[in-house]
């Protein structure tokens, strides 16, 4: 019962964070590992638990989805989904022992992107248009990262698209949300088919995440964005430090 309550509360907090500023996996992943779920299965289970919230956000953003860097939405989705499938399969092929060593570095990359992403995206905006092949290559690896781990992948997309001349952040955000959800969707399918989901732990976390997403959306209207960002970064840095300690000390 204690584990179920912990996972529910972790889902509640993670769902709220995703609705506010992202970074929910910094809570859901360590919570699953703390109750004894192996790291690879924990990552797969966390992806599924937080997925419904992403679907809801994508539905809200659906009217704003548009082409990026002159590339239509459908080709972007196909490349993103292909990368997501490759990333999720790569995760399942990674032994938990090896993933335990990689995980702190993935968390560090995600934390740095959470910290620098918005400013970096704004500074990187350019009018240069890349070739379709260059854009597709970048997008494939973003999808692969999304399927494999996914922490802060949305901010990575915004930064990459801005650097490639995709336009302003606000106009890119709906397409970014949909592509992140697409990568997660195919990853979830692969994880379910492979039997990588730990359902007993996933269900209470999913329920918490759905409720947390609803609460977070309402809190987000009242809290200053600077406060939300500082709280998210504090959780991210703390989680990253804990996992580095766990892996190397």
N, C-alpha and C positions, 0 to 999 in steps of 0.2 A: 504493500500500500504506500509506503514511504517513497519508493522508486516511482510509482505511478504519479504521485503528487509532484515530485521533483520534475518529472518530464512534462507534466501538464504546465507547471509554472515556467519551465524553460521555454516551452512552446509559446506560452502567453507573452513572455518577454521578447522572444525572437520575432514573433509575428508583429508585435508593436514596433520593434526596431525597424523591420523591413518596411512597414507602413510609413515610418517617420523619416528614415535616412538610409536604410540598408544595413547590412552587417549582422543580420539575424543568425547566420551560421556560426558566428563567434560565440553564441550562447547555446544553440541546439547541439552542435557537434561535441563540445566538451561534456555537456550533460549526458549525452548518450554513452560516451566513453567512460564517464564516472560510474555508470551503473553496470559496467562490465561488457558493453558491446565492443567488439574489435573495431579498430579504426576505419577499415575499409567499409564494413557493414554499417558503421555509424555514419559515415559520410553519405552512403547511399540512402539510408533511412532518413537522415536530416534533409536531404534533397526532396524526398517525397513528402515529408511532414510539412515543409514550408511551401510546397508547390501550389496548393489551393489559393493562397494569398496572392501569389504572382499571377495566377489566372484571373483573379478578380480585378487586379490592377490593370492587366492587359485589356480586359473588357471595357474598363473605364476609358482607357487611352485609344481605343480602336479607331475613332474618327480622325485622329491626328497622324496615323501611320502614313509615311510617304517614302519616296525614293531617297537614297543617300549617295552622294558623289556621282549622280547621274545613273546609278544602278537601281533598277526597279525592285520593289519589295519582294516579289517571288524569288528571283535569283539570290537575293540576300538570305532569305529564309532557307532555301535549299542548301546553300553553303554552310549556314549556321547549324542546321540540323545534321548535316553530314559530319561536321566537326564535333557536335554533341554526341553522336553515336560513337565516333572514334574515341572520344575522351572517356565516355562511360565504360566502354569495353576495356580501354587501357587501365582504368581504375580497378576493374574486376580482375585483371591479370596481374596487378601489383600485390605482392604478398604484404600482409598487414605489418610485418616487421620492417619492411623497406618503406612502406607508407608512413610509419611512425617517424622515420628519420626525415622524410620529405615534408611532412605536414607542417612543422614549425616554419619552414622556409616559405611554403605556400601562404601561411597565415601572415608572415612578415610582408610578403608582396602585397597581399590584400590590405593589410594595415596601412602600408605606405601609400597605396592608391586611395584609400579612404581619406588619408590626411592631405594628399597633394592633388587628388583627382580633379575637383572642381576648378581650382586655380590653374592647374596644368591644362585642362580642357580650354579654358578661356584664353590662355596665352598661346596655345598651339593653333588657334583658328587661322586658316589660310584660304586663299582663293584657288590654289593649285588643284587641278583635278588629276587623280592617279589613273593609271590604266585599269581596265576591268580586272585583268589578271592580278595586278598588285592589290587591289581592293579585296578580291576574292581570297587571296592568300592570307591577308591579315585577318579577314573575317573567319576563315576556316580555323585558324589557331585560337581566335577568341572563342569560337564555338567549342573547340577541343578543350580549352581551359574550363569553360562553363560546364561541360559534361564530366570532366575529371574532378574538379573541385568547386569552382564557381565563385569563390569569395571575391566580392567587389568587381565581378566581371562587367556589370553594368557601367561602372565608372570607367573601366578600361575601354569599353566600346565608345563611350562619349569622347574620351581623350583621343583615341585612335581616329575616330570619324572626324573630329575637329581638326586634327593634324593633317588629314587627307582632304580637307576642304569641304566637309559635309554641311557646314552651316552653323547657326547658333545653337547653343545647348538646349534651349527651350523647345525649338522645333524638332530636334533630334530625339528628345526624350520618349515620345510615344513609340517610335520605331525601336529604340533601345529596349524598352520594357517588353515589347512583343518578342524580340529576338532572344532576350534572356530567357523568357518563358518557353520559347520554342526549344532552345537547347536543353532546358531542364525537363521539358515534356518527353523528349526522346530518351534522355538519360533515365527518367523514371520508368519508362516502358522497358528499357534494357535491364534495369535493376530488378524490376518485378519478374520478368521472364527468367532471369538468372537465379531467382530465389535469394537475392542479396538483402532483401528488406526484413528487418526484425520487427514483425507486426505487433507483438505485444508491447514493445516500447514505442512504436510508431503511432499507434492510435491515440493515446493520451496527448502526445506532443502535437499531433495534427489538430485535435480539438482545441488545444490551448492556442495554437498558432492562428486558427481562424478567428477565435474570440479576440486574440491580441491584435490582429490586423484591424478589426473593427474598432477596438478601443484606441489603437495608435492613430488611426485616421482622424478620430475626433480630438485626441490630445494634440495632434499636429497643428490643428487650427488655433490652438491657444498658446502653446509653448513657443518662445522665440527660436528661430532656426539655429542660432549660435549655441543655445543650451542643448538642443537635440544633438548637434554635431559634436559638442564636447563630451557628452555622455556616451555617444557611440564610439568615439575614439578612445575614451578611457577603457571601455569594455574590450575593444580590439587590442590595445596595447597590453592590457593585463592578461588576456587570453594567450597572446603570442608569447609573452614572457613565461607563463606557466608551461606551455608546450615545449619551449626551448629548454627549460629546466628539466622537464620530464624526459626529454630525449637525450640530453647531453650531460646532465649532472648526476 
